């Protein structure tokens, strides 16, 4: 639970999330956006580098869809590699704090036809987090769209499937795309744990029920959002911060 407490503490800074010029994802029908939680997540990034963030929740508690989109210039295939390593690394760093965090699945491929990198990851802790990263570039910038379904054990199966289906619609909002080759990783990335049940093998995770007090108004349970935020946009923020350090280091060297 250390990851949850750390994430919640970091996210309790209210701000306005960067508005996405076009939707990042096609939200499932009937799901509601949660701009307040999106603003709290986006507030972790520096004000001039805030990613666009969207949060969606269904009418029933137990699952949340969190997506973000972030860009950097100039376009560079190394940045695609870094974005991918940071998504993987967020889970691996979480394991240092909470050993119960387990990487279940990882996969990545470059789509030649769409000129985009696509990577997926499933991570189990107190919840199951299914992630998808899509990276594309044009002549001016490289953009990544990152999405996660944060799933509690008692989530309705239909809601889970709706969330996972929405991840396929992640949109980096890059039109005139240019092809790129993904460099090899220089980071130490832990392989998925094995053997572990996956989202598709029919095995159900056995987790203790999460008891959340409900107020008289029956407000939506936001716990899955805070749990997932520790892994989702933190990867984007890590990428942003690293870019800033490299920029300042280059400016100092030039000076």
Buried (B, 14 or more C-beta within 10 A) or exposed (E): EBBBEBBBEBBEEEBEBBEBEEBBBEBBEEBEBBEBBBBBBBBBBEEEBBBBBBBBBBEEBBBBBBBBBBBBEEBBBEBBBBBBBBBBBBBBBBBEEBEEBBBBBBEBEBEEEEBBBBBBBBBBBBBBBBBBBBBBBBEEBBBBBBBBBBBBBEBBEEBBBBBBEBBEBBBBBBEEBBEBEBBEBEEEBEEBBEEBBBBEEEEEEEBEEBEEEEEEEEEBBBBBBBBBBBBBBBBBBBBBBEBEEEEEEEEEEEE
